């Protein structure tokens, strides 16, 4: 009789324990990280770049070291639309480019595969340069009675400060680190056309407008970029 009572008590205890735990719940299957990156959504990339700017028609050359910011939207598995900004210090020796080069473009991006993409962008670009060792070309600012535009950049101004147009082509490889981050390696070629303006510090006697000297600097170049993208 005593054994029967003990067995009944054990069965009752087990039944209560099962009721408290409830029905077992199965966890949802986890999504592959690579698949998650194919979904539409916001993307942000930060990176560093190293490369060169080769001046055309006499414009000075320079070595580039800078940072890159890309922000935009993954539209679907095949396309993204990005806003790209890069700021690079340009340096060299003697009469080479010495200052800051910057550009901002809108880049439609085609994702050829899960890990490889191609981009083309267009927008604005500019240069901010401090005084350089270059000789000031004729005509000098204090000899002008009106603004003057140089026909080319074979005798570049001592410094360039101005904006213009920029374009870029990029090939990028992406390695997924996890569901929220990925490493990127990019090769980028660019072209930039900058309108440099040198203020003579005087005004036209007839109109009162500032007398400036203008010179247009075309550049082409390339950079290697390493970055991290977040989603």
CORSULQUI-V418991 format. One record per run of one state. SS is the DSSP state (alpha for helix, beta for strand, coil for the rest). FROM is the first residue (numbers start at 1). LEN is the number of residues. If there is no record, write none. Layout:
ss & from & len
SS & FROM & LEN
SS & FROM & LEN
This chain:
ss & from & len
coil & 1 & 1
alpha & 2 & 20
coil & 22 & 11
alpha & 33 & 4
coil & 37 & 4
beta & 41 & 16
coil & 57 & 5
beta & 62 & 13
coil & 75 & 4
beta & 79 & 13
coil & 92 & 7
beta & 99 & 13
coil & 112 & 4
beta & 116 & 14
coil & 130 & 11
alpha & 141 & 3
coil & 144 & 4
beta & 148 & 2
coil & 150 & 11
beta & 161 & 16
coil & 177 & 4
beta & 181 & 23
coil & 204 & 6
beta & 210 & 21
coil & 231 & 1
